[in-house]
Amino acid sequence: MRRFDADKENRGAAFARALQPATGAAKRPHAPTDAPRYPRKVGGDRTAASRRPHGDAASTHASSYLRGTGAGVYKAASAKSAPQGTKPATAPARAETAESTAKKTWKLSDFEIGKPLGKGKFGNVYLAREKQSKYVVALKVLNKQQLVKSSMEHQLRREIEIQSHLRHKSILRLYGYFYDSKRVYLIIEYAPQGELYKKLMRAGRFTEKQSALYIQEMARALMYMHSKHVIHRDIKPENLLVGFHGELKIADFGWSVHAPSSRRTTLCGTLDYLPPEMIENKPHDENVDVWTLGILMYEFLTGAPPFETENTKETYRRIAHVDLKFPSYVSAEARDLLVKILRHDPQQRIPLERVLQHPWILQHCGGSD
């Protein structure tokens, strides 16, 4: 098993080389697929249109912010031991800068592999423990041949480049990666309580207080991402995990993009969460994440996205007209915030800073961190 050293090899060339399967299979035209993740559904089936990913992967944008990503950015030695079945140690580099984080190369034998946590089209996610530090992580194991056949190399590369540079308590850490002849391994933060979507399906809907706490966390995390010129573009319950203390962790950065100065045109994300500017084929910016925050808030409060229908065309129509309807149990304060977020014109959507100061958030969360 070959170790990858980003200090010795050109990052771009090495990553392209890493994704070449041993069989040398040729690329095939892209077919939209679900990115690997924890299991998406629990309970009854949703409508076919409601959770469909859309669009092609946008090209990766090189920048000084993204340079230097690669294998082994992980400082397990600084973490407290976290044996399986116990509270995971605090993320080792949470309070550290990227410059101070030690770099290490990895191989599969460095980890003890535990139970499977999830299954996806390109591979599986396992609980794992780094042998030396006893630090518990999740190990995402991806099949190279499947990635190449589905033309998902750019999406994986973007996920690694962006997610490994983000440092926020509500963003799932990507500590590093390594590979062998058949697979790519991502070393990611372990979120013990799993996928928020399952929690929502079990509950049916969340209380207004719980919803407000989650939206407050999300708004702060998105503000941080936008300050780093990162747009997620696929915020939804399936892409949110829950940490040991019940805190949210934004995951799955496959559709995210680093766009410091340009507006994007790629149609991507999940149908029910698409903003009007995307379905109308207009350029978009970080305000797409503000829109999806509103859709997320509505789904927290009611158990379903606001524009969900059995028919794709009708869903598009409702999004384009912002055909927003509220159940009677949604409070006036919550409705007011949703109306201010879910505006057709992206520039008219309430800024994230003002979301945090909205009476609905303050009523349930106060002004504390």
N, C-alpha and C positions, 0 to 999 in steps of 0.2 A: 504494500500500500504506500503510495507516494505522498510525501508531505509537501505542502505548498508554502513557500516563503515569499511573501509579498515584497520584501526588501531586496530580493535577488532577481526577481522576474518581473517583466513588464506586466502590469495588472491586466490590461485589456487582452493581450495575447495569451497570457496564462489562463484567463477565464475561458476564452474561446477554446483553448486546447483542452481544458478540463471537461468541457461539455461534449467532446467528441466521444461517442460510445465505442466500445471495443470492437463492435461489429462493423463500424464504419457506415451505418445506415444513412441514406440520403435524407435530406429534409423534405417534408411534404408541405403543401399549402396549409396555412393556418386555419384551424377550426376552433371556434370559441369553446372554451372549456372552463370548468371550475378550477381555480387554483387550489393546490393542496391546503387543507386546513383541518381543524377539528371537525367532527361530524356536524353536518349542517342542520339536520332536522330531528325533531323528536315529536312523538304523538302523531296526529293526523297529517295528511298531505296538504300542502298549500296548492293554490292554482299554479298551473304550469308557467303562466306569465309572471307570477309574483316574484320569483327568485332567479330570473334568467340573467346571466352576465351578458353584457353587450360590448361590442367594439373590438378593435385590434389593439395590440400593445403599442403604445407610442414609443418612439425611439428614445434611447437613453441620452441625456444631455450631459456632456462632460463639463465639469467646472472645478474651480479650486476647492469648493466645498466638498465635492465627491472624490477628489483624487486621494489615493492612499488607502482606499478600502481594499480588503482582501481577506486572507485567511488568518485565523488565529487571534483576532483582537478580543482577548479574554483574560481576565486577571483573577482566576479562581483562587490563587494563593492568598488573596486578601480577604476572602470570604470566610465566614464561620462555617463550621461543618454543619451539614443538613442531611442526616441520614434519611433514607426513604421512610415515609410514614410520619415524618415530623415536619414542623414548620420550616419552610425553605429559608435559607439564609438571605439576607438583604442583597440585592443585586450588587456585585462587587465594584462596579464602576459608576454607580449612580451619582455619587458626589465628585467623581473624578473627571478631569478633562480628557479628551481623546489623546492629547500629547503625553499624559502621564500614565496612560493605560499600557501595561506591559503586553508585548506581542509574543505569541507562542504558536508553534505549529502543532497540529493534532493528527491523531490516527484513531481508528475505531477501538483499538485495544486500550486506549486511555480511559474508556468509559465502561461502566457496568450497565447493561441494558435491562430495563425493567418492563413493566406492563405496557401494552399499546394504549395510546391516548386518543388516537384518531386515524382515519384512513381517507386518502384522497386518490385522485386519478393517477397521480405521478408517484405515489409512495405513501408511507405511513409516518406517524409521529409516535415516538416512544418516550416514556420516562427513562431518564438516564442519570447516572451519578459519576462525576469525574473521580477517578480512583485516588489521586493524590490528595485533593482538597476535601473530598466527600461532598462537593457542591452539587446540588440537584438541579438538573436542567431538563428541558425537552429537546429531543434529538429528532429533527425532521429528516427523513431519509428519502431522497428523490431518485428516481430511475432516469439515468441520462438518456437512454434510448427513447423513452417516452417523451421526455422534454424536447428532444431534437425533432422527433416525428410530429409533434404538435406545434413546433416553432415557438416554444416558450422560453428560449434562451434569454432573449432580451428582457422578458418580464422577470425572470429569476434574477438576472444581473441587476436590474433596477431595484428589486426588493432588497438585495444584499447591500447595494451601494447606499441606498437611502436609509434603511432601517438601522444599519449598523452605526450610523452617525448621530442618531437621535437619542437624547438623554432626558427623559421625562418620566415621572412616576406613573403616568397614565398611558405610556407607550411601551409595548412589549419589547424588551431588549433582544437584539440579535448580537450575540457575543462573537461569532466568527463562523467559519466554515472550513471543511476539508473535503477531499474526494479520493476515490479510488477508480479502478478501471470501469466500473459499472454504475456507481452511485455518487451523488453529491449529498453531503451531510451538513445541515444547518444546526448550529448550537444556539438555542433560543431560551429565553426566560420561561420558567415553568409557572403556569397560572393554575393553582390547585383547584379552584372552583369551576374551571372549565368555561364553556361557551355561554355567553349571556343569552343567546337565542333559546337555549334549552330552559334556562331559568324563566324566561318570559313565557314560553309555551306552557310550562308547568303552572305558573301563576295565572295565566290568562291575560292579565294586565297588571301593571305596577300601580301602587298608590301614588298620589301626587307628590308626596314628600320624597319617596324613593326615586321617582322620575326626576324631580328637581335636583336631587343630589347627583344623579347620573349625568344630567345635562350640564350641571356646573362643572363636573370633572371633564366632560367632553369639550366644553367651550374653552377651558384653560389649556387642554392638550392641543386643540386646534390652533389656538393663538400662538402657542409655542412653535408648532409645525410651520405655520404661516410666517413666523418671524425668521425661520430658516429657509423660506421660499419653497416649502414642500406643500403640495396639494395632494390629499389622500385619494379623493375621487371615488371611494367605494365604502363609505361609512354605512354600516348596517349592523343589526344585532349579531349576525353570524360572524362578523369580523371583530367582535369585541369579546375579550376573555375577562375572567374575574379572578383577581388575586386572592391571597390568603386572607386578607382582612375585608374582602368584599369590594375592593377598589377595581375600577375598570382598567383594562389594558387594551389599547388599540393595536390590532394585529393586521396581518395580510396586506402588505404594501405593494402587491403585484401591479396594481393600477395606479399607484402614486407616481408623481412626477416632480422633479426639481426644476422649477421654471421661474427664475428670478426676474425676468423682464418681458416675457412673452405671454400672449394669450393662446390657449390650446384649442384644438379643433377635434381631437379624437373622441368618438362616441364610446364611452366605457361606463362601467358600473352595473347596477342592477335595475331592471325596468321600473319598479315601483319607486325607486329613489332618484331616478333621473330628473334633473332640473329642466325647466322649459328651454333654456338656451341650448342644451344638448340635443333635445329631440327636434328642435328647430334648426339644427345644424349651424348654430352660431358659435363664434369663439367663446371660450369660458376661462375663468380665472379662479382664484381661491374662494370666491363666493359660492361655488358649487358645494363646498363643504358646509357653508352656512345653511344652504337649502337642505342638505341631507341631515343636518342637525335637527331641523324642524320636522322632517319626516320621521326621524328617530324618536323625537319627543312625542309625536302623535302616536306612534306605534307603542311606545311605553305606556301611554295613558289609556289606549283603547284595545291593544292587542293586535292591531292590523295597520298597515300603511293607509294613508288617507285616500289615495287614488286607485287602490287595488280593485280590479274587476276581473271577470272571467275572460274578457276579450282584450287583446293587446291594443287594438285600434282605439277602443273606448278608453283604455288607460291613458294612452297618448293624448286623447282629446281632453280628458279631465286634468291632466298635468298642464297642458298648454293654456287652459282656461282657469287654472288654479281653482278648480271646482271643489272647494273645501266645505265639508259638512261635519258638524260636531254632535256626538251623543250628548244627551241632556246632563250626564254626570260630570262632564268636563267643566271645570270652574271657569268663571269669567276671566280671571287673571291668566290662566293657562291659555285660553282662547286668544286673549289679547297678544300674548307673546308669539303664539303660532302664526297669527295673522301678520305680525310684523316680520317674522322670519320668512314665511312662505310668500314672498312677493315675486311676481313675474319678472320684473326688472331687477337684475342682480345688484345694481347699484342702490336700489331702494331697500334692500334687506338690512335689517338691524345689524350693526357691527357686533362682533363677539364680545367686545368690551362692554357694550350696553346690555347684552344678554345677561351678563353677570350682575348687572345693576337693576335688572327688571324686578318689579315688585313680587312676581311669582317666585323667582329664585330667592330673593331676600326673605320672603315670608317663610319658606321651608328650610332654607340653608343658612340664613344670616349672612354676614359679611366675612365670616371666618374662612381660613384656608382649609 
